[in-house]
Every structure is written in C-alpha cells, then in structure tokens.
Amino acid sequence: MASNRHLIEVDETTATRLRERADAQGVSVAEVVASLTTLADTLVDISPEELAALDRQVAAIKSGEEATYPQDEVERWLATWGTPDYKPFPRNG
C-alpha cells in the first residue's frame, strides 16, 4: 500500500542535521523524522487539555499575572535536597 507524501520545509541547519543523522544510521531522512516523532510521542504523553492548561499558565507568567521565583532562590532550595536542611519549597499565598 502506497503512502501519501508531504513536503515539509525546515531551515538549512535542521535539514543538514537530519541528512547527517540519516546517513549515519543508513536510513532515509523520512525514516529519521518518523522515528523522532515516535520518540516524542513516547516521551511526551500529554493530552490536548493538559497542553492548553500549560499554554494558559505560560501566558499568565509572560503577562505578569502569575509570579515566578528568582532562579538563585530555586537553586538554593534545590541544593538542600537530600540534606537535613531540606524543607518543602516556600510558596507565597
């Protein structure tokens, strides 16, 4: 059974990397892309509703509606993991 083919445009850097990966594996670029989408489906199993909720949260952060924590504060907290100093992350409100 023949499959329909579609043209997908990518930038030159991406095209080169796909060709190099295909050559290294001894397969076609189409097979590399198919394997990457299968891998992505396996690694990221998220529903459309969950994705929409994440999009809303990112938009709220970007607009300033939802606050974030400074990276140095998060790093200090992460450094306490596995130590006697560990406590749950302090959350405001």
C-alpha positions in Angstrom: 0.0 0.0 0.0 1.5 3.3 -1.1 1.5 6.2 1.4 0.9 9.8 0.7 4.0 12.0 0.8 4.1 15.6 2.1 6.7 18.3 1.7 7.7 19.8 5.0 10.0 22.9 5.0 12.8 23.2 7.5 15.8 25.5 7.8 19.1 24.6 6.3 20.7 23.7 9.6 17.9 21.3 10.5 17.9 19.8 7.0 21.7 19.2 7.3 21.4 17.6 10.7 18.6 15.3 9.5 20.6 14.2 6.5 23.7 13.6 8.7 21.7 11.5 11.1 20.0 9.6 8.3 23.4 8.9 6.7 24.9 7.8 10.0 22.0 5.4 10.6 21.9 4.2 6.9 18.2 5.2 6.6 16.2 7.9 4.8 15.5 11.3 6.2 11.8 10.3 6.2 12.7 7.4 8.5 14.7 9.6 10.8 11.8 12.0 11.1 9.3 9.2 11.7 11.5 7.8 14.5 11.8 11.2 16.1 8.0 11.7 16.1 7.6 8.2 17.6 10.1 9.0 20.3 8.4 12.3 21.0 5.1 10.6 21.4 6.7 8.2 23.9 8.4 10.8 25.9 5.6 13.4 26.0 2.3 11.8 26.6 0.2 14.9 27.2 -3.5 15.5 26.4 -4.7 18.5 24.4 -6.4 19.7 27.6 -3.1 19.5 29.6 -1.3 21.3 26.8 -3.9 24.0 26.8 -3.6 24.4 30.5 0.2 24.7 30.2 -0.2 27.3 27.4 -2.5 29.3 29.7 0.0 29.1 32.6 2.9 30.3 30.3 0.7 33.2 29.1 -0.1 34.2 32.7 3.6 34.2 33.6 4.6 36.2 30.5 1.9 38.8 31.2 2.9 39.1 34.8 -0.4 37.8 36.1 1.4 34.9 37.7 4.6 35.3 39.6 7.7 33.2 39.3 10.6 32.6 41.7 14.1 34.0 41.2 16.5 31.4 39.9 19.0 31.9 42.8 16.2 31.2 45.3 15.3 28.0 43.5 18.9 26.9 43.2 19.5 27.4 47.0 16.4 25.3 47.6 17.4 22.5 45.2 20.9 22.4 46.9 19.1 21.3 50.1 17.6 18.1 48.5 18.9 15.0 50.3 20.3 17.1 53.2 19.0 17.6 56.7 18.3 21.2 55.7 15.6 20.2 53.1 12.2 21.7 53.6 9.3 22.0 51.1 9.6 24.9 48.8 8.2 28.1 50.4 5.2 29.3 48.4 3.7 32.7 48.7 -0.1 32.9 49.2 
